[in-house]
Amino acid sequence: LREAEPNLQPQIPTLPIINQYPVITNPVIPRIQPPSIQQQFNPQILAQIPPDQQKQYIGEFLYAKISTIDEPNAGKITEMLLELDNVELINILSDDQLLNQKTREAQ
């Protein structure tokens, strides 16, 4: 009878997989500063914002402007207008007459 040869491979203990995805402990999420009355909407800043945050940026400016027209309903009107595409929203922000028209339509 031959004796079994010893296993010379190093034994590496297997660890259970707890999470297949890396855990990000401190994610860096840029904060969008709410616009002040003096701050003007800037399409160049909009272009630098991730697409999923662009509506928020536009919405803050829309709300600020709409609240000067119809303060009690500004949130509702802003929400309705944010359903439009960004190009149309940019046009509305840059044209007070168009903003007034859209606000009246939403009332």
N, C-alpha and C positions, 0 to 999 in steps of 0.2 A: 504494500500500500504506500502510495505517495502522500506525503503530508501536504496539505493545502498551502500554497505559497502565500505569505502575508501580503495584504493589500498595501502597496507602497504609495498609493494616491493620497494626497493630503485630504483630510476630511474637513469640508467647509460646512458649517452648520447653515441650514436654510432658515431664513427668517420669514415670518408671515408677511404678506403684503397687506399693509394697513390701508394705504390710499394709493391708487394708481396715478393720481395727478399731483404735481408738486403743490405744496402749500405755500401760498404767498402771505407772509406774516404782516407786512406793511405795504399794501399796494399803493402806488402813487397815482392818485386820481386828481387831475387838475380841477380846481374849483372855478366855477364860472361866477364872476362877481356880478351881482345884480346891478343894473344900470342906474346911475343917478340921473336926475332930471337934466343936468348939464351934459352928460355923456351922450354922444350921438351914436346911432347904429353904424357899424363899420363892416361892410361886406368882406374886407380883407381879414378882419379878425374871425369872421364867420368861417372863412375858408380854412383857417388853421384849427378849427374845433372839430373833433371827431364827429362823423355824420350822426351818430346816435345822440349827440348832445346839441346839435344845431337847432332843433326845434325849441329846446329850452332857452337857448340864447335869444332866438327871435321872439319867443313868447314873453320874455321879460321886458323887452322893448315895446312889444305890442301892448302888454298890460299897462305899462307906464303911460303910454299915449292914450289908450282907450279910457283909462281911469280919469283922464282930464275931460273926457266927453260924456261918459256915462259911468260914474264911479260905482253905483250900486250893482251894476251888471257887468263890470269890467272882466271879472273872472270867467263868467259864462260866455261872453262875446269873444274873449281871447281864445278860449277852448274851441269854440266853433271855427274861428278863423284859422287856427293851427291845423285844421284838417286840409287846408289848401297846400299846394306845393311851395317849396321854399322860394322859387323864383317869383311867384305871385306875391308871397309875403314880403319879399324885399321891395317889390314895387309899391305895395301898400305902405310900408314903413317910410318910403322916400317921397310919398305923395300924400300930403295931409287931406286934400280934397277926396282922394280915393279912400283914405282911411275913414273919413266921415261918412262917405257913402256906404262902405261895407259895414260900419258900425250901425248905421240906420237900418240897413237890410237885416242885420242880425237881431235887432231889437224886436 
